[in-house]
Amino acid sequence: MLAINGKRLKPVAEAQAGRWSQGIAFSKDGKTVMVESMIDRGLDLFRWNGTTLTPGPILDVKGGAAAIRTSWP
């Protein structure tokens, strides 16, 4: 995770995700982060509290996830 610090990006948190990640989506409230993994054919879920990423379950999608988006604008 990165934060904006003035005109620069500042690393805030880091977590291991699946291999060959293609995209990331955030829940509307920003507390859940979903990361695609093309090789592992899954979606890694993380909880975000503003300072820490906590790994959650991995959703098996039975295929390579090539794109991701949320339903809210």
C-alpha positions in Angstrom: 0.0 0.0 0.0 1.2 3.5 -0.8 0.2 6.9 0.7 0.5 10.3 -0.9 3.0 12.4 1.1 3.1 15.9 -0.5 4.0 15.1 -4.1 5.5 11.7 -3.4 4.3 8.2 -2.8 5.3 6.7 0.6 5.2 2.9 1.3 2.8 2.2 4.1 2.3 -1.6 4.2 3.2 -4.7 2.2 1.7 -8.2 2.0 2.4 -11.4 0.0 -0.1 -12.1 -2.7 -0.4 -14.8 -5.4 1.9 -15.0 -8.4 1.5 -12.8 -11.5 -1.0 -10.4 -9.9 -3.1 -8.7 -12.6 -5.1 -6.1 -10.6 -6.4 -4.9 -7.3 -9.9 -3.8 -6.3 -11.0 -2.0 -3.1 -14.3 -2.3 -1.4 -16.4 0.8 -1.2 -15.5 1.5 2.4 -11.8 0.8 1.6 -11.5 -1.9 4.3 -11.2 -4.9 2.0 -8.6 -5.3 -0.7 -8.9 -8.0 -3.4 -5.8 -9.0 -5.5 -6.0 -11.2 -8.6 -3.5 -14.0 -9.1 -3.3 -15.3 -12.7 -1.0 -18.3 -12.0 -2.6 -19.4 -8.7 -6.1 -18.8 -10.2 -7.4 -17.1 -7.1 -8.4 -13.8 -5.5 -6.4 -12.9 -2.4 -8.4 -11.0 0.2 -6.9 -8.6 2.7 -8.4 -6.4 5.5 -7.0 -2.9 5.6 -7.2 -0.8 8.7 -5.3 2.2 7.4 -1.9 1.0 8.6 -1.8 -2.8 8.3 -2.9 -5.4 5.6 -4.2 -8.6 7.2 -4.4 -11.6 4.9 -7.7 -13.3 4.7 -9.0 -16.2 2.6 -8.0 -16.9 -1.0 -11.0 -17.4 -3.3 -10.5 -20.1 -6.0 -11.9 -18.8 -9.3 -10.9 -21.9 -11.3 -9.3 -19.9 -14.0 -6.8 -17.1 -14.5 -8.3 -13.8 -13.4 -7.5 -11.3 -16.2 -9.4 -8.2 -15.1 -11.1 -7.0 -12.0 -13.4 -4.1 -11.0 -16.0 -3.2 -8.5 -19.7 -2.5 -9.2 -19.6 0.9 -7.6 -18.3 4.0 -9.5 
